[in-house]
Amino acid sequence: MKNFLDEFDKDIRKILIAQFRNFWTHTSTAIEGNTLTLGETAFVLEEGLTVSGKPLKDHQEVVGHARAIDLIYDLVKRETEITETDLFNLHKAVQTELMFDVYQPVGSWKVEPNWTSMIDGDRQVIFEYASPKDVPSLMKEWLRLLNCHVSLSSKENVSEADALSAYAELHIAFVRIHPFFDGNGRMARLVSNIPVLKSGFPPIIIPKERRREYIMSLTEYHLAAGIPNPGQPLLPETEKLEKFKIFCAESWKGSMELARAAQEKQAERRRSNS
């Protein structure tokens, strides 16, 4: 497995990995309403301290998300297929609420329907995600898609376009199913990066500043594709999918810029040592 991190000295690599973790955690939790800034997120993760005046829940969310990123890196290194149990373990990391509720299970599929309100032109529409009874079979198909992309990403010379397509397809299919009672957005933004990282590229990180555009792009796809059902394609409406890929490509620039800055620092060090 190639890895762009291999080109860096150990100290630069360590800093870059921390920068990805902080940026990824901050943006993904902020999209869901977390109030910690990027600086505060980095402070919590690096110092293990809380920020005065900020909710405990927000601190728990960023710590949980950072722990889930560590699990993602472990899955990237693994040679065996990713399983339902792996997804359940990731969900346990992402969902930091300690309260037990049989109707809101952590680390297993949803047992009650979940839905959202979407805007379709000038109309407000209630959109219901996949039925709980259909989730096991739909996620079996989604895992097949994931492991297919992971297998392809293990080969040499995987292009950025291939890695981008894998991310967009996995992301939109996961959100379309919405297999958990909560945390589906954070989970999608995590697990869809496995083939990207396996291909040797920096993670694709959706910027919080484009939250509305991100939601509208997903909404357009959901409304066009409809509710997923077993036996039907996970990824219909290819035109809307292409539009989401373009959005993801633009979103990739943030982590790419962090990687380029580290490369410049590495090149500067080599010049000074030559």
C-alpha positions, 0 to 999 in steps of 0.5 A, a space after each residue: 500500500 502506497 502512502 503519501 505520509 511515507 515521504 515525510 520525516 517522522 516529526 513532520 508526519 506526526 504533525 500532519 496527522 494531527 492536523 488532519 485529525 483536528 481539521 477532520 474532527 472539527 469540520 465533521 462535528 461542526 456540520 452537526 452543530 458542535 460549537 468548538 472552534 478549530 483551535 478549541 478542538 485542537 486544544 481539547 485533543 492535544 491537551 486533554 482539557 476542556 474549554 470553559 463555557 462550552 458544553 461537555 457534550 461538544 467535548 465528548 463529540 470531538 474526543 469520540 470522533 478523534 478516536 474513530 479516526 484512529 479506528 479508521 487508520 487501523 482499518 486502512 492498515 488491515 488486510 481482511 475485509 471490513 465487517 458489520 462489527 467494524 462499523 458497530 465499533 466505529 459507531 460506538 466511538 462516534 456516539 458518546 452519549 452514555 444513556 442506554 435507550 433500546 430505541 436508540 441503540 449504539 453499535 447496532 442498526 436502527 430499530 425505528 424509522 428515521 426521517 428528515 425535512 428537505 426542501 424541494 424547490 419551494 416545498 418542504 418535504 418529509 423524507 424517510 430513509 430506509 426502513 429498519 427491516 431493510 437495513 441489514 440487507 442494504 448494509 450487506 450490499 453497502 459493505 460489498 461495495 466498500 470492500 470492492 473499493 478497498 480491494 481496488 484501492 490496494 493496487 498500485 497507481 490508483 488515480 485521484 479520480 478513482 479515489 474520489 469516485 469511491 468516496 462519493 459513492 460510499 458516502 451518498 449510499 451510506 447517507 441514503 440508507 441512514 442505518 443508525 438512529 444517529 451519527 450517520 453523517 459523521 459515520 459516512 464522512 469517516 468510512 467513505 475515506 477508507 479507500 481514499 487513505 488506502 489509495 495513499 491520498 489525504 482524507 476528503 474533508 467536507 468544510 463546515 463553511 459549505 454545510 448548506 451546499 453539502 446538505 443541498 447536494 445530498 438532498 437533491 440526490 435523495 429526492 431524485 433517487 427515492 427510498 432505497 429498497 433491497 434488490 434495487 441499485 444502491 446508486 441510481 441517478 448517476 447525474 446527481 451523483 456526478 454533481 456530488 463528486 464535483 462538490 467532494 473534489 472541491 472539498 478535498 482542497 483543504 486537506 490537500 493544502 495541508 499536505 502541500 504545506 508539509 511537503 514544502 517544509 520537508 523540501 526546505 529541510 532537505 535543501 538546508 541539509 544538503 
